[in-house]
């Protein structure tokens, strides 16, 4: 028994090709939207949303002297008891060392040196990438300029006294947000992002993890040494996270 024929294609009508719609035969059909695209976009925005949900209410409480500031006093009391109970010179020196890593005289030169190293690796290294290999150099320099532009106006605006309770003298910046925390996290974090573009994936993951631990360690050292309130450090972490999130999305992939 002969099979019915499709008039336009001269093929059996029940074959897969014959079963397709004959509308616009010369144009490919529109592709359906990629599954999960909206969820992927929302997931990419989750980090800045969470950071803002922390930073905004904390800043508001610092500005108005709200009840959330009791967290600072409780953390300070607990850390003071822990420091006296440990009575460890090694631990105290480690905290001091980590705190010093947030100084601009250390963090900014490290950022500039890392930017230069990243540019050299991209241009001359085993995975040389001639296209925009120089990008880490201006990125490091602009980030170094961005740090005080973000931190200093906030310190002046909030004018928060430090843990010792001494009033601010005229011309003195406040303690909120923590400048050492912000400087360390932004400088070392930016350096890691720039250098990571020239490294293999496994090494890059280790570098990012180590940098995150270092940023947390600087903040913890400042609280341990009684240089900053905990909320000062928390604001520095949030501010740095927002900067690094934006930078990571703007940097082109080297591979």
C-alpha positions as CSV (number, residue, x, y, z in Angstrom):
1,X,0.0,0.0,0.0
2,X,1.5,3.3,-1.1
3,X,2.1,5.9,1.6
4,X,0.4,9.4,1.3
5,X,2.8,12.0,0.0
6,X,3.4,15.5,1.2
7,X,2.8,17.8,-1.8
8,X,5.4,20.4,-0.9
9,X,8.3,18.0,-0.1
10,X,7.3,14.9,-2.0
11,X,8.0,12.9,1.2
12,X,5.7,10.7,3.3
13,X,3.6,13.0,5.5
14,X,4.1,11.0,8.6
15,X,7.9,11.4,8.7
16,X,9.5,13.8,11.2
17,X,10.3,16.3,8.4
18,X,6.9,16.1,6.9
19,X,5.3,16.6,10.3
20,X,6.9,20.0,10.8
21,X,5.0,23.2,10.3
22,X,5.2,24.6,6.8
23,X,5.0,28.2,7.9
24,X,7.9,30.3,6.7
25,X,9.9,27.4,5.3
26,X,12.8,29.5,4.3
27,X,13.4,31.0,7.9
28,X,14.5,29.2,11.0
29,X,12.0,29.2,13.8
30,X,12.6,31.3,16.9
31,X,14.5,29.6,19.7
32,X,12.6,29.3,22.9
33,X,14.0,31.3,25.9
34,X,16.9,29.7,27.6
35,X,15.6,27.8,30.7
36,X,16.7,29.2,34.0
37,X,17.9,32.6,32.5
38,X,15.8,34.6,34.9
39,X,16.9,32.6,37.9
40,X,20.5,32.9,36.9
41,X,20.2,36.7,36.7
42,X,18.5,36.8,40.2
43,X,21.2,34.5,41.6
44,X,23.9,36.9,40.3
45,X,22.2,39.8,42.1
46,X,21.9,37.9,45.4
47,X,25.3,38.9,46.7
48,X,24.9,42.7,46.3
49,X,21.3,42.5,47.6
50,X,22.4,40.7,50.8
51,X,25.3,43.1,51.3
52,X,23.0,46.1,51.0
53,X,20.5,44.5,53.3
54,X,23.3,44.4,55.9
55,X,25.0,47.7,55.1
56,X,21.9,50.0,54.9
57,X,20.3,49.2,58.3
58,X,23.6,49.1,60.1
59,X,24.5,52.5,58.7
60,X,21.1,53.9,59.7
61,X,21.6,52.6,63.3
62,X,25.0,54.1,63.5
63,X,23.7,57.4,62.2
64,X,20.8,57.6,64.8
65,X,22.5,55.7,67.6
66,X,19.9,53.0,67.5
67,X,19.5,49.9,69.6
68,X,21.5,47.7,67.2
69,X,24.7,49.3,68.6
70,X,24.3,47.1,71.6
71,X,25.7,44.4,69.4
72,X,29.0,46.3,69.4
73,X,29.2,46.5,73.2
74,X,28.4,42.8,73.6
75,X,31.0,41.7,71.0
76,X,33.6,44.0,72.7
77,X,32.9,42.6,76.1
78,X,33.1,39.0,74.8
79,X,36.3,39.7,72.9
80,X,37.9,41.5,76.0
81,X,37.1,38.4,78.2
82,X,38.5,36.1,75.5
83,X,41.7,38.1,75.2
84,X,42.3,38.2,78.9
85,X,41.5,34.5,79.2
86,X,43.8,33.5,76.4
87,X,46.6,35.8,77.6
88,X,48.5,34.8,74.5
89,X,51.3,37.0,73.2
90,X,51.4,35.0,69.9
91,X,47.7,35.6,69.4
92,X,47.9,39.3,70.2
93,X,50.9,39.7,67.8
94,X,49.0,37.9,65.1
95,X,46.0,40.1,65.5
96,X,48.3,43.2,65.4
97,X,50.0,41.9,62.2
98,X,46.7,41.3,60.5
99,X,45.5,44.7,61.5
100,X,48.6,46.3,60.1
101,X,47.9,44.7,56.7
102,X,45.0,47.1,56.3
103,X,47.2,50.1,56.4
104,X,47.2,51.9,53.1
105,X,51.0,52.1,53.1
106,X,51.1,48.3,52.8
107,X,47.9,47.3,51.0
108,X,48.0,49.9,48.2
109,X,51.6,49.1,47.1
110,X,50.7,45.4,47.2
111,X,47.7,46.2,44.9
112,X,49.9,48.1,42.4
113,X,52.6,45.4,42.4
114,X,50.0,42.7,41.9
115,X,48.5,44.6,39.0
116,X,51.9,44.9,37.4
117,X,52.5,41.2,37.9
118,X,49.1,40.3,36.4
119,X,49.8,42.4,33.3
120,X,53.2,40.7,32.9
121,X,51.7,37.2,33.2
122,X,49.0,38.0,30.7
123,X,51.5,39.4,28.2
124,X,54.5,37.1,28.7
125,X,53.4,34.2,30.8
126,X,52.7,30.6,29.6
127,X,49.1,31.5,29.0
128,X,49.9,34.8,27.2
129,X,46.9,36.8,26.2
130,X,47.9,39.8,24.0
131,X,44.4,41.3,23.9
132,X,44.1,43.9,26.7
133,X,47.0,42.4,28.7
134,X,47.7,45.9,30.1
135,X,44.2,46.2,31.7
136,X,45.4,45.3,35.3
137,X,47.7,48.3,35.4
138,X,45.0,51.1,35.2
139,X,42.5,48.9,37.1
140,X,44.9,48.7,40.1
141,X,45.7,52.4,39.9
142,X,42.0,53.5,39.7
143,X,41.0,51.1,42.5
144,X,43.8,52.6,44.7
145,X,42.3,56.0,44.1
146,X,38.7,54.8,44.7
147,X,39.4,53.5,48.2
148,X,39.7,56.8,50.0
149,X,37.0,58.3,47.9
150,X,34.6,55.7,49.3
151,X,35.8,55.5,52.9
152,X,36.8,59.0,53.9
153,X,33.5,60.8,53.2
154,X,31.6,58.1,55.1
155,X,33.9,58.5,58.1
156,X,33.4,62.2,58.1
157,X,29.6,61.9,57.7
158,X,29.1,59.4,60.5
159,X,31.8,60.8,62.8
160,X,31.5,57.8,65.1
161,X,33.9,57.6,68.1
162,X,36.0,54.5,68.5
163,X,35.8,51.8,71.1
164,X,37.8,53.8,73.7
165,X,35.0,56.4,73.7
166,X,37.2,59.4,73.2
167,X,35.4,62.3,71.5
168,X,36.6,63.2,68.0
169,X,38.8,66.3,67.8
170,X,38.2,68.9,65.0
171,X,39.4,67.5,61.6
172,X,39.5,63.9,62.9
173,X,37.7,61.2,60.9
174,X,35.3,58.9,62.5
175,X,35.6,55.1,62.9
176,X,32.7,54.0,60.7
177,X,33.2,52.3,58.4
178,X,36.6,50.6,59.2
179,X,39.1,52.1,56.8
180,X,41.7,49.3,57.4
181,X,39.1,46.6,56.7
182,X,37.9,48.4,53.5
183,X,41.4,49.1,52.3
184,X,42.6,45.5,52.9
185,X,39.6,43.8,51.4
186,X,39.4,46.0,48.3
187,X,43.2,46.2,47.7
188,X,44.0,42.5,48.2
189,X,40.6,41.4,46.7
190,X,41.2,43.5,43.5
191,X,44.8,42.1,43.3
192,X,43.4,38.6,43.5
193,X,40.8,39.2,40.8
194,X,43.5,40.7,38.5
195,X,46.0,38.0,39.1
196,X,43.4,35.3,38.9
197,X,42.8,36.1,35.3
198,X,46.3,34.8,34.5
199,X,46.1,31.6,36.6
200,X,44.7,28.2,36.1
201,X,41.2,27.6,37.6
202,X,42.5,25.4,40.5
203,X,45.1,28.0,41.5
204,X,42.7,30.8,41.1
205,X,40.2,29.2,43.5
206,X,42.9,28.8,46.1
207,X,44.0,32.4,45.6
208,X,40.4,33.7,46.0
209,X,39.8,31.6,49.1
210,X,43.1,32.7,50.7
211,X,42.3,36.4,50.0
212,X,38.8,36.0,51.6
213,X,40.4,34.5,54.7
214,X,42.9,37.4,54.8
215,X,40.2,40.0,54.6
216,X,38.2,38.3,57.4
217,X,41.4,38.1,59.4
218,X,42.2,41.8,59.1
219,X,38.7,42.7,60.4
220,X,39.0,40.1,63.2
221,X,42.4,41.5,64.2
222,X,41.0,45.0,64.4
223,X,38.2,43.9,66.8
224,X,40.6,41.7,68.8
225,X,43.0,44.6,69.3
226,X,40.1,46.9,70.3
227,X,40.8,49.3,67.4
228,X,37.3,49.1,66.0
229,X,33.8,48.3,66.8
230,X,32.4,45.1,65.2
231,X,29.8,47.0,63.1
232,X,32.6,49.2,61.8
233,X,34.3,46.1,60.5
234,X,31.1,44.6,59.2
235,X,30.4,47.8,57.2
236,X,33.9,47.6,55.7
237,X,33.3,44.0,54.6
238,X,30.0,44.9,53.0
239,X,31.4,47.9,51.2
240,X,34.3,45.9,50.0
241,X,32.1,43.1,48.8
242,X,30.0,45.5,46.7
243,X,33.1,47.0,45.1
244,X,34.6,43.6,44.3
245,X,31.3,42.2,43.0
246,X,31.0,45.1,40.6
247,X,34.7,44.8,39.5
248,X,34.4,41.0,38.9
249,X,31.5,41.6,36.6
250,X,33.3,44.2,34.6
251,X,36.7,42.5,34.1
252,X,36.8,40.5,30.9
253,X,37.9,36.9,31.0
254,X,41.4,36.2,29.9
255,X,40.6,32.7,28.7
